[in-house]
Amino acid sequence: MALINKCDITCRCGERFTAEYVSYVFADIDPELKDAILKDHFNCAVCPQCGMTFFQEHPFIYRDEANKLWIEVGYPPNAAKGKDIPAIQGHYLEGQENYRQFKVADRAALIAVLFAEDPEFKKISSRLDENEPVFIAPQKGDIPVVLFYEYQGLQLGQRLHASHHDGKPDTWVSNYCTALAVHNLFNSRLKPADAERWNAVWQTIKHVAASGIYEDFAVSFADFMDDAKAFSGNWPLQSQFFTSLGSAIFNSGHYFAASFAELESALQAEQAQPA
């Protein structure tokens, strides 16, 4: 029941190709699309010439019949579907009044709604810290650096900006990953009041830090640990925030996998072992 559209992409290698993208997800009928959203593989396209992966940010509707959720992702606030967004036209738009309806800006906001409204996610949201996250190294044609959780068969992923790592020492990368393990899209070990304080701090810097609230937390912490004095001079609010948290909260584990394929193989082997 998914609605698939096409668009043209020009790769930086010069190759031009046509890619498919999904504009309408029936979570019950197309569980593989729900999985792709959770893993952050949704609406990916791969250049046939050089293997570069593109992540297409098209608006889409997420419909969950079992939980009566109707979530519009990435639409302009006042868009009238079928008119302002012709890609979906009249595709299964009837019966919206029987659903709990949400309008969200992006995938991160969609995940937040699912964790709040989908019983499957509610059940595990407070238990993700039982498993340490994995950071997957970038590979040609693979997803470029992913924060990844696996819990009772549910797999969750968040693409990261690999450019943050360019030219950085190993200690910086380690602190970056440590901070993301503490505070990320799926799980936060910050106290609610501290998370709110970070949100307030981030509002003051988001115009110059374009990676999002969680990655900016990680980048800021890594820069703070790299040279606290210089960081404090340039970013006093962030410096005060991290100083107030103390070091104990950052004693959080994580580990690396060489590639997503390697992680998949490890998970399959683990699941195949007898209990």
Secondary structure, DSSP 4 states (H G I P E B T S, - for coil): --EEEEEEEE-TTS-EEEEEEEEEEETTT-HHHHHHHHHT-TTEEE-TTT--EEE----EEEEETTTTEEEEES--TT--BTTTBTTTTTTT-TTGGGSEEEEESSHHHHHHHHHHH-HHHHHHHTTGGGS--EEEPP-TTS-SSEEEEEETTEEEEEE--GGGGTT--HHHHHHHHHHHHHB-SS-B-S-HHHHHHHHHHHHHHTTT-TT-HHHHHHHHHHHHHH-HHHHHHH-HHHHHHHHHH-SGGG----EEES-HHHHHHHHHHHHHS--
